[in-house]
Amino acid sequence: MIPMPLGRIAEITGGALTGMADPHAEVRGPVVIDSRAAEPGALFVALKGQRADGHDFAAQACEAGAVAVLAARPVEAPAVIVSDPVAALAALASATAAALPDTTVIGITGSAGKTTTKDLLARITSRIGPTVSPMGSYNNELGHPLTVLRADAATRFLVLELSARGEGHIAYLARIAPPRIGVVLNVGTAHMGVFGGREAIARAKGELVEALPAAGSAVLNADDPHVRAMADRTQARVLLFGRSPEADIRAEDETLDERGRAAFTLRTPSGAAPVRLRLHGGHTVANALAAAAAAYELGLPVATIAEELSAAEPRSRWRMEVRDRPDGVTIVNDAYNANPDSMRAAFEALSVIGRGRRKFAVIAALRELGNDGPRLNEEVGRIAHEAGLELLIVVGENAGPVLSGAGGMRTAIVAPADAGPPGATRAVAHLPDVEAATRELARRLAPGDVVLVKGPRAAGLERVAEALLGGDPR
């Protein structure tokens, strides 16, 4: 964070100093919303949540070294009192971004793949200058400004994720830290129930390219017609990436190894170079191409881009983590979150990793799909049914459409799946919770088997993967 006196913070946020707060006391960062993360020089933002009120932990944060608290009401600690701490946090981040004219802001949005693309691009930009990027998926009205506030005068690149749960959200985030390069990955079905349809999702994602200056760059997926059409919504230069022959940055001669890792030739207007990803799943090629296109716009040589993509390891947890147990059982933990598109990609990866091996999958019904939820969940079941699994386990509530699509019975008892094509899933189980799923798998797995764990974040299915790998299922 840019060092800033409390008086200046109060001025930016329209707040009032209380609790013997010294206007000359300097906040050096970090800015935190968890009192346990407070350290000397920090600013603690007190937020009222459903289960806890940050104001109750203000004194604890200052005892840990926080200079003051950004709060909505007086607390037993030095504080800047504001009417809305979330809006004040955004104002503080906006002022920080405005004070860093030499920092290039890169925004990334899309229905799927934002975090992987962000991780890849941040690795590449770190090659040429100090880079700040979100921890995990800090991409909403809280995580976004918190990430911006980690930047300081030395920061040359700010690589940000921008998420939306409705129209206007991305425009709001883009105003906090105006991007010079905007990357749009795809328009999928994630949160379709919240948005109301794919066209509404496209309008929301396109707010990123509308925020770009004329001297900026819009990096768009040539293979997604909804994204490609966004070229008409910006005055910025447009660069296309994808598998299409018309893409400026594209992949040629793709192959997948036995672990589902892609190799391809990265083709650019100024030359080509080989890439061999360490990430799992063919869907990661599009993420790599998006990162490559943004890096190309920054002027990096294609050989350097290819070298960094090939060296990149998975950075964010529970996203296509592929780990082997000593007995040869392979666990594919992709449980961070799920939507219909990412579920299909995960099963495609499983088909490669599990070739010639017994395959199992643990999934849960997808959420936030609106009126299309039953149809899309039934489609997930069909995808699983056609995956040739030894056993499909569906965990938790609202599993009916998934079970129907999988040819299974609405019962907690493992039952043969209905007749299907050759190689169809053999059995389906509906189990109530993570613990039951873990027990069922533990008694069935044999050396050499493969297990995919994939579901919405709220289902907590990562605990299945962790338990099977020897951790605590709780």
Beta strands, then each sheet from edge to edge (+ up, - down):
strand 1: 4-5
strand 2: 16-18
strand 3: 26-27
strand 4: 31-32
strand 5: 43-45
strand 6: 68-71
strand 7: 79-81
strand 8: 104-109
strand 9: 131-132
strand 10: 157-161
strand 11: 181-184
strand 12: 217-221
strand 13: 237-242
strand 14: 249-256
strand 15: 261-268
strand 16: 271-280
strand 17: 321-324
strand 18: 330-333
strand 19: 359-364
strand 20: 391-395
strand 21: 415-416
strand 22: 427-431
strand 23: 450-454
sheet 1: 1+ 3-
sheet 2: 2+ 7- 6- 5- 4-
sheet 3: 9+ 10+ 8+ 11+ 12+ 13+ 14+ 15- 16+
sheet 4: 17+ 18- 23- 19- 20- 22- 21+
end
